[in-house]
Amino acid sequence: MKNVTVGIIMGSKSDLPIMEKAAEVLTELGVSFDISILSAHRTPHEAAEWAETAIDRGMKVVLAGAGGAAHLPGVMAAFTTLPVIGVPVNSSISVDGWDSLLSIAQMPPGVPVATVGIDAARNAGILAAQIVGTSDFGIADNLVQFKEKMKQKILKDNESVQ
């Protein structure tokens, strides 16, 4: 398996349209990543092995997206010491994503999972890049440029309404 910096994992293929937004921003920021589909409930042994071997594969951060009961981010956090960012997905079995959000945000003491908003995989990707950027100056510079582009867009939009 290739050496990657961020691992993106989701519970089912139906989560892919959301989680691809993290992949897109990581690509834009020059952060290497890998995408996997493993379920906390349907493939628990494989999910645990994925998390246990993440450091050996060079990962620095795990992004875990899940809908419904959304246990995947917690399982990842249980089996690795890497920072885990949970992405609550408003799936077909979800209660407007709230069940997923609460499942991820309300982790027990000692097993933290950073949590972004419902379907906010893009923000999860940016946060992962910021974590990686604390020790990778190239990524840190890419983030500075990324933020400058956002600033310039808002300033241009402001001019257009004046």
ChimeraX attribute file (.defattr): number of C-alpha atoms within 10 A of each C-alpha:
attribute: neighborCount
match mode: 1-to-1
recipient: residues
	/A:1	5
	/A:2	9
	/A:3	14
	/A:4	18
	/A:5	21
	/A:6	25
	/A:7	26
	/A:8	24
	/A:9	28
	/A:10	29
	/A:11	25
	/A:12	17
	/A:13	11
	/A:14	15
	/A:15	22
	/A:16	20
	/A:17	11
	/A:18	22
	/A:19	27
	/A:20	16
	/A:21	18
	/A:22	26
	/A:23	25
	/A:24	14
	/A:25	19
	/A:26	22
	/A:27	13
	/A:28	13
	/A:29	22
	/A:30	14
	/A:31	22
	/A:32	16
	/A:33	21
	/A:34	17
	/A:35	16
	/A:36	16
	/A:37	17
	/A:38	21
	/A:39	21
	/A:40	22
	/A:41	14
	/A:42	11
	/A:43	12
	/A:44	14
	/A:45	12
	/A:46	13
	/A:47	23
	/A:48	21
	/A:49	13
	/A:50	19
	/A:51	22
	/A:52	18
	/A:53	13
	/A:54	24
	/A:55	19
	/A:56	10
	/A:57	17
	/A:58	15
	/A:59	21
	/A:60	19
	/A:61	26
	/A:62	29
	/A:63	29
	/A:64	34
	/A:65	31
	/A:66	33
	/A:67	31
	/A:68	21
	/A:69	20
	/A:70	28
	/A:71	22
	/A:72	28
	/A:73	30
	/A:74	23
	/A:75	21
	/A:76	29
	/A:77	25
	/A:78	18
	/A:79	17
	/A:80	20
	/A:81	15
	/A:82	17
	/A:83	18
	/A:84	27
	/A:85	28
	/A:86	35
	/A:87	37
	/A:88	34
	/A:89	32
	/A:90	21
	/A:91	18
	/A:92	12
	/A:93	13
	/A:94	18
	/A:95	14
	/A:96	15
	/A:97	23
	/A:98	18
	/A:99	19
	/A:100	26
	/A:101	27
	/A:102	15
	/A:103	21
	/A:104	28
	/A:105	20
	/A:106	13
	/A:107	16
	/A:108	9
	/A:109	6
	/A:110	8
	/A:111	16
	/A:112	19
	/A:113	25
	/A:114	17
	/A:115	22
	/A:116	19
	/A:117	17
	/A:118	19
	/A:119	23
	/A:120	19
	/A:121	29
	/A:122	21
	/A:123	18
	/A:124	30
	/A:125	29
	/A:126	20
	/A:127	19
	/A:128	24
	/A:129	27
	/A:130	17
	/A:131	16
	/A:132	20
	/A:133	17
	/A:134	10
	/A:135	10
	/A:136	13
	/A:137	11
	/A:138	14
	/A:139	20
	/A:140	18
	/A:141	13
	/A:142	18
	/A:143	19
	/A:144	12
	/A:145	13
	/A:146	15
	/A:147	12
	/A:148	12
	/A:149	12
	/A:150	11
	/A:151	12
	/A:152	11
	/A:153	12
	/A:154	12
	/A:155	11
	/A:156	11
	/A:157	11
	/A:158	10
	/A:159	9
	/A:160	8
	/A:161	6
	/A:162	5
